[in-house]
Amino acid sequence: MPLALTTLTGCNMTDNGSDVPSAGTSTSSDAADAVESVSSGIHDLIGVKGKTSDSRATVTECSGKDPDKYFRVLHPWSFTPTAPSDVETAMQRLRSALPKHGWKIVEYGPDTSRNKNLRLTADNDAKKASVHIIQLAKDNPPMLSVDVVSGCYQVPDGQKAEHF
């Protein structure tokens, strides 16, 4: 997932810890639950039938910060529409619906790969999260690859970050 973290530039979410916004104070498990909830909200906006991968959030380091006190949460998942032709519909619905739900689209367009995969990056300052979505239309089956990443959390006083 290092590529995902470096390409998620939203909310100034570069891999430089000082540029990543604070997401507040939380335990690792509570923050992971919050990020999975953000993912669930994004999933609800897709609006087409399909299957979502069964993945859990992971806790990563905030670059340049004490890994015992600071962490970020990454939740990677994918969505495969029931009808392969719906992958475009799903991406267009997200592009339209995300701004109506507090997300600011900061990047949208084809990437430089041979397949020219369509990419969308959006930030939600209220949720202190970014989402990076890739439409893999030429994959078999076609799907959306989704990475939701948080800002830097700090653990409560006297606790250590759990990395999972």
C-alpha positions as CSV (number, residue, x, y, z in Angstrom):
1,M,0.0,0.0,0.0
2,P,2.9,2.5,0.0
3,L,1.8,3.7,-3.4
4,A,-1.7,4.6,-2.1
5,L,-0.2,6.6,0.8
6,T,2.0,8.6,-1.5
7,T,-0.8,9.3,-4.0
8,L,-3.3,10.4,-1.4
9,T,-2.5,14.0,-1.4
10,G,-5.8,15.3,-0.2
11,C,-6.0,17.3,3.0
12,N,-2.3,17.8,2.3
13,M,-2.1,14.1,3.1
14,T,1.4,13.6,1.8
15,D,3.6,11.0,3.5
16,N,5.3,13.8,5.4
17,G,3.9,13.7,8.9
18,S,4.0,17.5,9.3
19,D,1.7,18.0,6.3
20,V,-0.8,15.5,7.5
21,P,-3.7,17.1,9.4
22,S,-4.4,16.1,13.0
23,A,-7.4,13.8,13.3
24,G,-7.6,14.3,17.0
25,T,-7.1,11.9,19.9
26,S,-8.2,8.3,19.7
27,T,-7.3,4.7,20.4
28,S,-6.2,2.7,17.4
29,S,-9.3,0.4,17.4
30,D,-11.8,3.3,17.8
31,A,-10.0,5.2,14.9
32,A,-10.1,2.1,12.7
33,D,-13.9,1.8,13.4
34,A,-14.4,5.4,12.5
35,V,-12.5,5.1,9.2
36,E,-14.4,1.9,8.3
37,S,-17.6,3.9,9.0
38,V,-16.3,6.5,6.5
39,S,-15.7,3.7,4.0
40,S,-19.3,2.5,4.6
41,G,-20.7,5.9,3.8
42,I,-18.7,6.0,0.6
43,H,-19.9,2.5,-0.3
44,D,-23.5,3.7,0.2
45,L,-23.0,6.4,-2.5
46,I,-22.0,3.9,-5.2
47,G,-25.7,3.2,-6.0
48,V,-25.2,0.0,-8.1
49,K,-25.4,-3.6,-7.1
50,G,-22.2,-5.5,-6.5
51,K,-19.8,-7.1,-4.1
52,T,-17.4,-5.4,-1.7
53,S,-14.2,-7.0,-0.6
54,D,-14.0,-8.1,3.0
55,S,-11.1,-6.1,4.4
56,R,-10.3,-4.4,7.7
57,A,-8.6,-1.1,8.4
58,T,-4.9,-1.2,9.2
59,V,-2.9,1.2,11.5
60,T,0.1,2.8,10.0
61,E,2.7,5.3,11.2
62,C,2.6,9.0,10.8
63,S,5.9,9.7,9.0
64,G,8.3,11.7,11.1
65,K,6.3,11.2,14.3
66,D,6.7,8.9,17.3
67,P,5.0,5.6,16.2
68,D,4.1,4.8,19.8
69,K,2.0,8.1,20.1
70,Y,0.8,8.9,16.5
71,F,-0.8,6.8,13.8
72,R,-2.9,6.9,10.7
73,V,-5.6,4.5,9.6
74,L,-5.8,3.0,6.1
75,H,-8.8,1.1,4.9
76,P,-8.3,-0.5,1.4
77,W,-11.2,-2.2,-0.2
78,S,-12.7,-2.9,-3.6
79,F,-16.1,-2.9,-5.2
80,T,-17.0,-5.2,-8.1
81,P,-20.3,-4.4,-9.7
82,T,-22.7,-7.2,-10.6
83,A,-22.9,-6.0,-14.2
84,P,-19.4,-5.2,-15.5
85,S,-20.7,-2.2,-17.4
86,D,-21.8,-0.6,-14.1
87,V,-18.2,0.2,-13.1
88,E,-18.4,3.5,-15.0
89,T,-21.8,4.2,-13.5
90,A,-20.4,3.6,-10.0
91,M,-17.5,6.0,-10.6
92,Q,-19.7,8.7,-12.0
93,R,-22.1,8.4,-9.1
94,L,-19.3,8.8,-6.7
95,R,-17.9,11.8,-8.6
96,S,-21.4,13.4,-8.4
97,A,-22.4,12.3,-4.8
98,L,-19.1,12.8,-2.8
99,P,-19.2,16.7,-3.0
100,K,-22.9,16.6,-1.7
101,H,-21.6,14.7,1.4
102,G,-18.8,17.0,2.4
103,W,-16.0,15.7,0.1
104,K,-13.9,18.0,-2.1
105,I,-12.6,16.4,-5.2
106,V,-8.9,17.4,-5.6
107,E,-8.0,15.1,-8.4
108,Y,-10.0,13.4,-11.2
109,G,-8.8,12.0,-14.5
110,P,-7.0,9.2,-16.2
111,D,-3.6,8.0,-14.8
112,T,-0.5,7.5,-16.9
113,S,-0.8,3.7,-17.0
114,R,-1.3,1.8,-20.2
115,N,-4.9,1.2,-19.3
116,K,-5.5,4.9,-18.5
117,N,-7.4,4.0,-15.3
118,L,-9.7,6.7,-14.1
119,R,-8.6,8.1,-10.7
120,L,-10.5,10.2,-8.2
121,T,-9.1,11.7,-5.0
122,A,-11.3,13.6,-2.5
123,D,-10.9,15.1,0.9
124,N,-13.3,15.5,3.8
125,D,-11.9,18.0,6.2
126,A,-14.7,17.4,8.8
127,K,-13.9,13.7,8.8
128,K,-10.1,14.3,8.5
129,A,-10.0,11.7,5.8
130,S,-9.1,11.3,2.1
131,V,-10.3,8.7,-0.4
132,H,-8.5,7.6,-3.5
133,I,-10.6,5.6,-6.0
134,I,-9.3,3.9,-9.1
135,Q,-11.7,2.7,-11.8
136,L,-10.1,-0.5,-13.1
137,A,-12.4,-0.8,-16.1
138,K,-10.1,-3.2,-18.1
139,D,-9.6,-5.6,-15.2
140,N,-11.5,-8.9,-15.4
141,P,-13.8,-8.4,-13.7
142,P,-13.9,-4.5,-13.8
143,M,-13.9,-3.0,-10.3
144,L,-13.2,0.1,-8.2
145,S,-10.2,0.1,-5.9
146,V,-10.8,2.3,-2.9
147,D,-8.4,3.5,-0.2
148,V,-9.6,5.6,2.7
149,V,-6.9,7.1,4.8
150,S,-7.2,9.3,8.0
151,G,-5.2,12.2,9.2
152,C,-2.7,11.6,12.1
153,Y,-4.3,10.5,15.4
154,Q,-2.7,10.9,18.8
155,V,-3.3,8.2,21.4
156,P,-4.7,9.3,24.7
157,D,-2.2,10.1,27.5
158,G,-0.6,7.0,29.0
159,Q,-1.5,4.7,26.0
160,K,0.5,3.4,23.1
161,A,-0.6,3.1,19.5
162,E,-1.6,-0.4,18.4
163,H,-0.4,-1.2,14.9
164,F,-2.5,-3.9,13.1
